[in-house]
Amino acid sequence: MSDLGPPAVVAGEKETLLAFLRYLREAIIRKVEGLPDDVARRPGVPSGTSPLGMLKHLSGAELVWLEWAFLGRDPFPDTSMEVAQTDTVAGCVAGYRAATARADALWASLEDLDAVSAREDRTLRWILVHTVEELARHAGQLDILRELIDGDVGR
C-alpha cells in the first residue's frame, strides 16, 4: 500500500482545509482496504479499536458536527465503533464514502466560516479544523493498527 502525499493546493482557507479533509479520508480508506473482513473486524489494541470500528465511527463523526451540531438536525448520528459479524470491508468503505459524500454536499452549501453552530458554541471554521484534526488523529491510529496487522506502514 503506497501512501498519497499531502495535497499541493493553492487556494483559500476553506478550499485548503477541504483538500486536506479529502486527502485524509482517502488515506483512511487505503488503510482498511485490502484487509480480510475477519481481520478488519478484530480489535488490534486493548481498547477494542478495530479498523472497521474506526471506519464506522468516522462515518458518523463529520455528520455529528455538520448536521447535528451546526445545522441542529436530529437524530444524533451513530459514532460508535461497534462492529457486527456481518460487517465487511466493502460495506463499511461504501458506508463511509456515502457519509463523506453527504458531508461534502453540506460543506459545499456552507460558505460563512464565521457562522456559529445551532447546538454548540463553535464556528463553522472550528468545526472544519476540528474535523481535519480528528481525521488526522484517527488516520495515525489506523497506521498503527495496519502495521500491527500485516507490517504495512504509511504516513
Buried (B, 14 or more C-beta within 10 A) or exposed (E): EEEEEEBEEEEEEBEBBBBBBBBBBEBBBBBBEEBEBEBBBBBBEEEEBBBBBBBBBBBBBBBBBBBBBBBEBEEEBBBEBEBEEEBBBEBBBEBBEEBBEBBBEBBEEBEEBEBEBEBBEBBBBBBBBBBBEBBBEBBBBBBBBBBEBEEBEBE
